[in-house]
Amino acid sequence: MGTPLRQHTATTILIGPFLAATDGFTRQTALALTGTGVWLSKLDGTVALGTSTATLAGGTNGWYSHSVATSVVDTAGRLRVDYNATGSAISLAVWHDYVVYPQQVYDSINTATDLLDVSVRQWDGATVATATGTFPNVNVTAWTGQTLATATGDVPKVNLTHIGGSTLATDTAQIGVNVVQWRLNTMATATGTQPNINLTHIGGATLATGSAQIGVNVAAWTLQSLTTSTGNVPNTNVTHINGNAVTATGSLFTVDVVQWTHQTIATSTGTYPNVNAARVNNATPETATDIAEEVWNLTASSYQTQGSFGQTVGFSGADTDTIYALANTYLDAAVSNVPSQVMAQAVEGTTTLVQSARGWNAVLLGDSTGLDTGVPIYKSLSGAQNRWSGSANLGNRTVSNRDLTAT
């Protein structure tokens, strides 16, 4: 049987020993050999010259190494490698026989890194029944030499007393099992009576995980197919709760609440339950007055989030665009402007109250000239401006000039 080689895998082989043609026993250790001297025959077919031009290395004790390309070992089966040194380096012909194995077979036999694909056709000389899918049909009639009891339907009757050499603990019809491994993987130490299990798949499907929660796509419940869910909400037809039939109105449940935290609820009035809210979050609820006082006594500066009601109301140190700031600014401005606004009102025509007051002061309190000549001039209190002037004759007065704007 030839030396095994792995199909489609480049490797290095030894060719030799090369012996002198003159005496047939002297080992040739200094031959100049190249790949052009290698002849190949696959499956005992035509002998063909190899294509490698690389120099064969070595020569130790007449053996030389030769690199074999993947094209040389592309065909499974027998492979003959022949080399005949010619020319000045005369040697006897050298040849070797190899067997090229498929990679899976080679790895299973030579490196034990794979397993052989085996199709079971017989068992103890008897033909095996045709398999169902990928599972063989096996009729088990005995176990370790003991005849098995007749099966009930498709379920065999098995009396388990040991698992892995350990006696089983029994409790009525239940088996007490201490699980220490799962598919040859050691299980984490259990917490109390609950095993620590890291589930990654159910039914061959990868589980979606979120924190410590398992994302499960429920397709059936007690062997009944569930309707397609709407978004993340399953379509569920609930007919019973705790064994009691559910009455539904349209898509709403009719629920009769009779207890709350094990306390019987008082009979409802009409469709509204009688609820005595004596405590909220384990504390006595506050009255409306308590709530109002807490709201009005809050510190305004602590509730100034932009856009909130507290920010809109504002306080003395808040933004100017608040009710407080606007009222404070414009109200103060309005009050201080009242006198000037009143004095600026027209009394007659376009003459304002302040201009009229200047005229009154000139007549009643200011200096005047020309009263004896019938051409009077009335001056401002400072005497710097002539407020008005005209003429007076026989009880008639005519005003010809007025200056009520100058201060």
C-alpha positions as CSV (number, residue, x, y, z in Angstrom):
1,M,0.0,0.0,0.0
2,G,1.4,3.4,-1.0
3,T,2.3,6.3,1.3
4,P,-0.8,8.4,2.0
5,L,-1.0,12.0,0.6
6,R,-3.8,14.5,1.2
7,Q,-5.8,15.5,-1.9
8,H,-5.5,19.1,-3.1
9,T,-2.8,19.8,-0.5
10,A,0.8,20.8,-1.4
11,T,3.4,18.9,0.4
12,T,7.1,17.8,0.3
13,I,8.2,14.2,-0.3
14,L,11.5,12.4,-0.1
15,I,12.8,10.6,-3.3
16,G,15.6,8.0,-2.9
17,P,17.9,6.4,-2.2
18,F,19.8,7.2,-5.4
19,L,22.4,4.5,-6.0
20,A,25.3,4.6,-8.4
21,A,24.6,2.8,-11.7
22,T,28.1,1.4,-11.8
23,D,27.9,-0.8,-8.7
24,G,24.3,-0.5,-7.6
25,F,25.0,0.2,-3.9
26,T,27.0,3.5,-3.6
27,R,24.7,6.2,-2.4
28,Q,24.8,9.3,-4.5
29,T,24.8,12.3,-2.2
30,A,25.8,15.2,-4.6
31,L,23.5,14.9,-7.5
32,A,22.2,18.0,-9.3
33,L,18.5,17.0,-9.5
34,T,15.6,19.2,-10.7
35,G,11.9,18.7,-11.0
36,T,12.2,18.3,-14.7
37,G,13.4,14.7,-14.0
38,V,10.2,13.7,-12.2
39,W,7.8,11.5,-14.0
40,L,4.2,11.0,-12.7
41,S,1.5,8.4,-13.2
42,K,-2.0,8.9,-11.7
43,L,-4.3,5.9,-11.3
44,D,-1.8,3.7,-13.3
45,G,-2.4,6.0,-16.3
46,T,-0.1,7.6,-18.8
47,V,3.4,8.5,-17.4
48,A,3.9,12.2,-17.9
49,L,6.8,14.5,-17.1
50,G,6.3,16.8,-14.2
51,T,6.1,20.6,-14.6
52,S,8.3,21.6,-11.6
53,T,11.7,23.1,-12.4
54,A,12.7,23.5,-8.8
55,T,16.0,21.9,-7.6
56,L,15.6,18.8,-5.4
57,A,17.2,19.6,-2.1
58,G,19.2,17.5,0.3
59,G,21.2,14.4,-0.8
60,T,21.7,13.1,2.7
61,N,22.4,9.4,2.4
62,G,21.1,9.5,-1.2
63,W,17.7,11.0,-0.4
64,Y,16.4,14.2,-1.9
65,S,13.3,16.3,-1.0
66,H,10.9,17.3,-3.7
67,S,8.0,19.9,-3.4
68,V,4.7,18.5,-4.7
69,A,2.2,21.1,-6.0
70,T,-1.6,20.8,-5.5
71,S,-1.9,20.0,-9.2
72,V,0.0,16.8,-8.7
73,V,-2.3,15.5,-5.9
74,D,-5.6,16.7,-7.5
75,T,-6.8,13.1,-8.2
76,A,-7.7,10.6,-5.5
77,G,-6.1,7.2,-5.8
78,R,-2.7,5.7,-6.7
79,L,0.1,8.0,-7.7
80,R,3.6,6.8,-8.9
81,V,6.5,9.2,-8.7
82,D,9.6,8.2,-10.9
83,Y,13.0,9.8,-11.2
84,N,15.8,8.7,-13.5
85,A,19.1,10.6,-13.2
86,T,20.8,11.0,-16.5
87,G,23.9,12.6,-18.0
88,S,27.1,12.8,-15.9
89,A,25.2,12.1,-12.7
90,I,24.2,8.5,-13.6
91,S,22.1,6.7,-11.0
92,L,19.7,3.8,-10.9
93,A,16.0,4.6,-11.5
94,V,14.1,5.5,-8.3
95,W,10.3,5.4,-7.9
96,H,7.7,5.6,-5.1
97,D,4.0,4.7,-4.9
98,Y,1.6,6.9,-3.0
99,V,-2.2,6.9,-2.4
100,V,-4.0,10.3,-2.6
101,Y,-6.9,10.3,-0.2
102,P,-9.8,12.8,-0.1
103,Q,-9.1,15.4,2.6
104,Q,-11.9,14.2,5.0
105,V,-10.6,10.5,4.7
106,Y,-7.0,11.6,5.1
107,D,-7.7,13.7,8.2
108,S,-9.8,10.9,9.8
109,I,-7.2,8.1,9.2
110,N,-3.8,9.9,9.5
111,T,-4.3,13.0,11.8
112,A,-7.5,12.1,13.7
113,T,-8.8,15.6,13.1
114,D,-12.0,14.5,11.3
115,L,-14.5,11.6,11.2
116,L,-15.3,9.2,8.4
117,D,-18.7,9.6,6.8
118,V,-20.4,6.3,7.3
119,S,-23.7,5.0,5.9
120,V,-25.0,2.1,8.0
121,R,-26.4,-0.6,5.6
122,Q,-26.3,-3.7,7.9
123,W,-26.2,-4.4,11.6
124,D,-24.9,-7.8,12.7
125,G,-25.5,-9.1,9.2
126,A,-29.1,-7.9,9.0
127,T,-30.1,-5.2,6.6
128,V,-31.0,-1.9,8.3
129,A,-34.5,-0.6,7.6
130,T,-34.7,2.5,5.4
131,A,-34.0,5.6,7.4
132,T,-36.6,8.3,8.0
133,G,-34.9,11.5,7.0
134,T,-31.5,11.4,8.7
135,F,-32.5,9.0,11.5
136,P,-32.2,5.2,11.2
137,N,-35.2,3.1,11.9
138,V,-34.2,0.9,14.9
139,N,-36.3,-1.7,16.6
140,V,-34.9,-2.1,20.1
141,T,-35.8,-5.5,21.6
142,A,-33.1,-5.9,24.2
143,W,-30.8,-3.8,26.3
144,T,-27.5,-5.2,27.8
145,G,-28.9,-8.7,27.1
146,Q,-32.2,-8.0,28.8
147,T,-35.4,-8.3,26.8
148,L,-37.3,-5.0,26.7
149,A,-41.0,-4.9,27.7
150,T,-43.4,-4.5,24.9
151,A,-43.7,-0.8,24.0
152,T,-47.0,1.1,24.5
153,G,-47.6,2.7,21.1
154,D,-44.4,4.4,20.0
155,V,-43.1,4.8,23.6
156,P,-40.8,2.0,25.0
157,K,-41.3,0.8,28.5
158,V,-38.0,1.5,30.3
159,N,-37.3,1.0,34.0
160,L,-34.3,3.2,34.7
161,T,-32.2,2.4,37.7
162,H,-28.9,4.0,36.9
163,I,-27.5,6.9,34.8
164,G,-23.7,7.0,34.2
165,G,-23.3,4.3,36.8
166,S,-25.1,6.3,39.5
167,T,-28.2,5.0,41.2
168,L,-31.3,7.1,40.4
169,A,-33.2,8.7,43.3
170,T,-36.9,8.0,42.8
171,D,-40.0,9.9,43.9
172,T,-43.2,8.2,42.9
173,A,-43.1,8.3,39.1
174,Q,-40.5,11.1,38.9
175,I,-36.8,10.6,38.5
176,G,-34.4,12.6,40.6
177,V,-31.5,13.5,38.4
178,N,-28.4,15.5,39.3
179,V,-27.3,17.1,36.1
180,V,-23.5,17.9,36.1
181,Q,-22.9,18.0,32.3
182,W,-24.8,18.9,29.1
183,R,-23.4,17.8,25.8
184,L,-20.0,17.1,27.5
185,N,-19.9,20.6,29.0
186,T,-19.7,20.9,32.7
187,M,-22.6,22.8,34.2
188,A,-22.2,25.8,36.6
189,T,-22.9,25.1,40.2
190,A,-26.6,25.3,40.9
191,T,-28.1,28.1,43.0
192,G,-30.2,26.3,45.6
193,T,-32.3,23.8,43.7
194,Q,-32.2,25.8,40.5
195,P,-29.4,25.0,37.9
196,N,-27.4,27.8,36.3
197,I,-28.1,27.3,32.6
198,N,-26.9,29.6,29.8
199,L,-29.4,29.0,27.0
200,T,-28.2,30.0,23.5
201,H,-30.6,28.0,21.3
202,I,-34.2,26.6,21.4
203,G,-35.3,24.2,18.7
204,G,-32.1,25.0,16.8
205,A,-32.9,28.7,16.7
206,T,-30.5,31.3,18.3
207,L,-32.0,33.0,21.3
208,A,-32.2,36.8,21.3
209,T,-30.9,38.2,24.6
210,G,-31.5,41.4,26.4
211,S,-29.8,41.8,29.8
212,A,-30.9,38.7,31.7
213,Q,-34.1,38.2,29.6
214,I,-34.5,35.7,26.9
215,G,-36.2,36.8,23.6
216,V,-38.5,34.0,22.6
217,N,-40.7,33.9,19.6
218,V,-43.8,31.9,20.7
219,A,-45.4,30.1,17.8
220,A,-47.6,27.6,19.6
221,W,-49.3,27.2,23.0
222,T,-50.3,23.7,24.2
223,L,-49.9,22.6,20.5
224,Q,-52.2,25.3,19.2
225,S,-50.7,27.6,16.6
226,L,-50.8,31.3,17.7
227,T,-52.0,33.9,15.3
228,T,-49.5,36.3,13.9
229,S,-48.6,39.1,16.3
230,T,-49.3,42.7,15.7
231,G,-46.0,44.5,16.1
232,N,-44.5,43.2,19.4
233,V,-47.9,42.3,20.9
234,P,-49.1,38.7,20.3
235,N,-52.7,38.1,19.2
236,T,-54.0,36.0,22.1
237,N,-57.5,34.7,22.6
238,V,-57.8,34.4,26.4
239,T,-60.8,32.2,27.3
240,H,-60.0,31.3,30.9
241,I,-58.2,32.8,33.9
242,N,-57.4,30.5,36.8
243,G,-60.0,28.0,35.4
244,N,-62.8,30.6,35.1
245,A,-64.3,31.4,31.8
246,V,-63.6,35.0,30.6
247,T,-66.5,37.1,29.4
248,A,-65.4,39.6,26.7
249,T,-67.1,42.6,25.2
250,G,-65.7,43.2,21.8
251,S,-61.9,43.3,22.3
252,L,-62.2,44.2,26.1
253,F,-62.1,41.8,29.0
254,T,-64.9,41.9,31.5
255,V,-63.1,41.5,34.9
256,D,-64.9,41.3,38.2
257,V,-62.4,42.6,40.8
258,V,-63.3,41.1,44.2
259,Q,-60.0,41.4,46.1
260,W,-57.0,43.7,46.2
261,T,-53.9,42.4,48.0
262,H,-56.1,39.8,49.6
263,Q,-58.6,42.4,50.9
264,T,-62.2,42.0,49.8
265,I,-63.4,45.0,47.8
266,A,-66.6,46.7,48.8
267,T,-69.6,46.1,46.5
268,S,-69.4,48.6,43.6
269,T,-71.9,51.3,42.9
270,G,-73.2,50.8,39.4
271,T,-70.1,50.2,37.2
272,Y,-67.7,52.0,39.6
273,P,-65.9,50.2,42.4
274,N,-66.1,51.6,45.9
275,V,-62.5,52.5,46.7
276,N,-61.4,53.9,50.1
277,A,-58.1,55.5,49.3
278,A,-56.8,55.7,52.9
279,R,-53.2,55.5,51.9
280,V,-51.1,56.1,48.7
281,N,-47.6,54.6,48.5
282,N,-48.0,53.6,52.1
283,A,-48.6,57.2,53.2
284,T,-51.7,59.2,54.1
285,P,-52.8,61.2,51.0
286,E,-52.6,65.0,51.2
287,T,-55.6,67.3,51.1
288,A,-56.2,69.9,48.4
289,T,-55.3,72.6,50.8
290,D,-51.9,70.9,51.6
291,I,-51.1,70.6,47.9
292,A,-52.0,74.2,47.2
293,E,-49.9,75.5,50.1
294,E,-46.9,73.4,48.9
295,V,-47.2,74.7,45.3
296,W,-47.4,78.4,46.4
297,N,-44.6,78.0,48.9
298,L,-42.1,76.6,46.4
299,T,-39.0,78.6,45.8
300,A,-39.4,80.1,42.3
301,S,-35.7,80.0,41.5
302,S,-35.7,76.2,41.7
303,Y,-38.3,75.9,38.9
304,Q,-36.8,77.8,36.0
305,T,-36.5,75.2,33.3
306,Q,-36.8,77.0,29.9
307,G,-40.3,76.8,28.6
308,S,-41.8,75.7,31.9
309,F,-44.7,77.5,33.7
310,G,-42.3,78.4,36.5
311,Q,-39.9,80.0,34.1
312,T,-42.8,81.9,32.4
313,V,-43.9,83.4,35.8
314,G,-40.3,84.2,36.7
315,F,-38.8,85.9,39.7
316,S,-36.5,88.9,40.5
317,G,-33.4,87.1,39.3
318,A,-34.9,85.4,36.3
319,D,-34.8,86.2,32.6
320,T,-36.3,89.5,31.4
321,D,-38.8,87.6,29.2
322,T,-41.1,86.6,32.1
323,I,-44.4,87.8,33.5
324,Y,-42.6,89.1,36.6
325,A,-39.9,91.1,34.7
326,L,-42.3,92.5,32.1
327,A,-44.8,93.6,34.7
328,N,-42.1,95.1,36.9
329,T,-40.4,96.9,34.1
330,Y,-43.4,98.3,32.2
331,L,-45.6,99.1,35.3
332,D,-42.8,101.1,36.8
333,A,-42.2,102.9,33.5
334,A,-45.9,103.6,33.1
335,V,-46.3,105.1,36.6
336,S,-43.3,107.4,36.2
337,N,-44.6,108.6,32.9
338,V,-48.1,109.6,34.1
339,P,-47.3,113.3,34.9
340,S,-45.5,113.9,31.6
341,Q,-48.2,112.1,29.6
342,V,-50.9,114.2,31.4
343,M,-49.1,117.5,30.8
344,A,-48.5,116.5,27.1
345,Q,-52.3,116.3,26.5
346,A,-53.8,118.9,24.2
347,V,-56.1,121.3,26.0
348,E,-57.3,123.3,23.0
349,G,-56.2,122.7,19.4
350,T,-52.5,121.7,19.6
351,T,-51.8,123.7,22.7
352,T,-50.9,121.3,25.5
353,L,-51.5,121.6,29.2
354,V,-47.8,122.4,29.9
355,Q,-47.9,125.1,27.3
356,S,-51.0,126.5,28.8
357,A,-49.4,126.5,32.2
358,R,-46.5,128.6,30.8
359,G,-49.0,131.1,29.5
360,W,-50.7,131.3,32.9
361,N,-47.4,131.8,34.7
362,A,-46.5,134.7,32.3
363,V,-49.8,136.5,32.9
364,L,-50.1,135.8,36.6
365,L,-46.6,135.5,37.9
366,G,-44.1,136.8,35.3
367,D,-42.9,140.3,34.5
368,S,-44.6,142.4,31.8
369,T,-44.0,145.7,29.9
370,G,-46.1,148.1,27.8
371,L,-49.2,147.9,29.9
372,D,-49.5,151.7,29.8
373,T,-49.0,152.0,26.1
374,G,-51.6,149.4,25.1
375,V,-48.9,147.1,23.7
376,P,-48.4,144.6,26.5
377,I,-45.6,142.0,26.6
378,Y,-45.8,139.1,29.1
379,K,-42.6,137.3,30.0
380,S,-41.6,133.9,31.4
381,L,-40.8,133.5,35.0
382,S,-37.1,133.7,34.2
383,G,-37.7,136.8,32.2
384,A,-35.7,135.3,29.3
385,Q,-38.6,134.7,26.9
386,N,-41.6,136.8,25.8
387,R,-44.4,134.4,26.2
388,W,-46.9,136.4,24.3
389,S,-47.6,140.0,23.1
390,G,-50.3,142.0,21.5
391,S,-52.4,145.1,21.8
392,A,-55.1,146.4,24.2
393,N,-57.6,149.2,23.4
394,L,-60.8,150.2,25.0
395,G,-61.3,146.8,26.7
396,N,-60.3,144.7,23.7
397,R,-57.1,142.6,23.6
398,T,-55.5,141.1,20.5
399,V,-52.6,138.5,20.8
400,S,-50.2,138.8,18.0
401,N,-47.3,136.6,19.1
402,R,-47.0,133.5,21.4
403,D,-44.0,131.5,22.5
404,L,-45.2,128.7,24.8
405,T,-42.6,126.0,23.8
406,A,-39.3,127.6,25.0
407,T,-38.4,126.6,28.5
